Amino acid sequence: MSAIGLNEAEVLVRVEGRVGRLTLNRPKALHSLTLNMCRLMTEALLAWQDDAGVELVLIDNSGERGFCAGGDIRVLYDSAADDGRLAREFFFVEYQLNELLFRYAKPVAAIIDGVVMGGGVGISMPATFRVATERTTYAMPETGIGLFPDVGGGWWLPRMPDHIGIWLALTGARIKAADCELVGVATDYVPSAQIEALKAAIIADPAAIETLLTEFEGDAGRPTIAAHQDEIARIFSLDGVEAIVEALKAADTDWARQQLEVLATKSPQTVKVAFRQLQLGGQAKTFAENMAMEYRIGARVVMRPDFTEGVRAVIVDKDNAPRWNPPTLEGVTEALLDEIFAPLPPEQEWTPLP
């Protein structure tokens, strides 16, 4: 497969040597995923699946502004103001891509050099090798705009050590490379100055990728989360969001007060949605089961007032003063959560690619 429209294509798709290469190519938008990008990547992965000439898939980005900042939120916002059909279509196709990567038969390497959030997490976490640099910043900040940590967050986050994934999901905290290694977001650390040489070496000899990563490996330093790991484990292991908030108040440390301040800015509805999502996702038997759950949530949450209000406050008007509905955790009832998580009509349910 040759490169297509090198300057215009949203994903540069080509085979170099024995490596199938997918390069995200929307630098001005921090490579935020569009429906077209998800389709281009899916099409290439399906074509390479049975191609004996492709031994490994490499996912990276053009430019130096970040790996992928998420999904194209403005498109979802505009769709939510209409009937939500385009938002549901985007989630459906994006989640199929996530699940295809999860069970892909060939090794996949993702170079997460820069911002990796939301949709960027969805296409990198299933990769066999996830290479961070000193420029890597990981976050799942969705609760701040009335969304939830989707694209497989329900699977990955509860499987992180010491309930750190719960903390990341609820607060949207940003972490750097050393923390990414600690929680399993990154498998390797390579300084950004060495990334182009690493990619060239992988393309020259994809079968040697593990040896190459060892040769290029740098020192990410000490993870900053380590200083609060015990506190996170104790507080974020509790059995409800209100219990976590009360424990943070009782802890009365600078760190705990900072977490309370952050949580107070998030959508109470989607904080509770995320908590239940991670509880259920942590019990899911398969990744596809988790993605079906996330699609049900996404189809409903995108049409609820907190999503449009969150995007308005953070992205459109940028006043950072969302008026959440319900405005408190106590106002988010179990009945409302049951409604958001309920199965869809059979013909509307999400299904993985064959």
Buried (B, 14 or more C-beta within 10 A) or exposed (E): BEEEEEEEBBBBBBBBBBBBBBBBBBEEBBBBBBBEBBBBBBBBBEBBBEBEEBBBBBBBBBBEBBBBBBBBBEBBBBBBEEEBEBBBEBBBBBBBBBBBBBEBEBBBBBBBBBBBBBBBBBBBBBBBBBBBBBBBBBBBBBBBBBBBBBBBBBBBBBEBEBBBBBBBBBBBBBBBBBBBBBBBBBBBBBBBEBBEEBBEBBBEBBEEBEEBBEEBBBEBEEBEBEEBBEBBBEBBEBEEBBEBBEBBEEBEEEBBEBBBEBBEBBBBBBBBBBBBBBBBBBEBEEBBBBBBBBBBBBBBBBBBBBBBBBBBBBEEEEEEEBEBBBEEBEEBEEEBBEEBBEEBEEEEEBEBEE
